[in-house]
């Protein structure tokens, strides 16, 4: 997860069996540098102890509105003012009803009512309680007040029923938190299209031609753009990566499918990131049945795939910024500059497959960023960090 250094997050934990999941959320926030405070309802303290959260966060866990441990400090007001974000999870039907109607009869509801920061609520309850019109009305009212509602997951509930109402896993809640406060929203209002991963070109129903790309760099770029407020479309070949949350994902297989997806989304795109490893060639003929092994050699006839960046160069609209990627094994700067010029790119991020930490399947990269005017060599760094630097450079160049 991204750094939350300098951010204050208040977790409101209500009385439900899913309260135990919030220990993982609190611990993760602390590791990310967030000043994490937990407010529990009295019923929540029956499921998990305040001491657990105090140990994980390093801060006192507040339960009693009238605690005299810090008599000089009006706790609910001080936390309400300090919070960059309040997350209520699990949010029970009872607490949702209180918040929807402005009730403040405990420390949690009092603090939320006094806070002006963004608020997230993750409902967790029996399916029938969740679907009850009263609960749905209360959730609608919270949305109208500016709350973001994290949709419940489906599955087997504590009562034995199966349906909606499960508290999402900690990773989902953390993604919602990161989207809200991890980054400045300097890309709000922009539509970013990212291509990622390999393409596969079928030889027969069993075999295909492909490459070693895992899609990690493209996925990191898509996530960075999402966190900075952009509307993101991720066009991805087949990968084993966890989907990027809060983005539109278009899954493709072949270079032709990726070309068609780029062609469809390009008119509404402000920034195009071409990080996919697209096959340059495909079998000229795809066999309908599996090619059987025979004695002697097998020769394959290949044909060129559609040059996606070449097409974009001929059809780009005013204001479009295009950043390509180039993986080389020699003459990196010379080959990448030639690609930049030929494809009419605004920027190209190049790496050398033979440089340790810059190859396929790793979480790091060593990039050389080239524009028409400059060449910038970046040191070895994680792909998340590299994505942040690339978008910093893109945004600066767009404003130039």
Helices and strands as residue ranges (DSSP letters): E 8-13, G 17-20, H 21-31, E 35-40, G 44-46, H 50-57, H 75-82, E 85-91, H 93-100, H 107-114, E 118-123, H 127-131, H 133-144, E 148-149, E 153-156, E 162-166, H 170-181, E 191-196, E 201-202, E 208-209, H 216-227, E 231-236, E 248-251, H 255-265, G 266-268, E 271-274, E 281-283, E 302-304, H 308-315, E 321-328, H 332-342, E 347-352, E 364-365, E 368-370, E 375-377, E 381-382, H 383-399
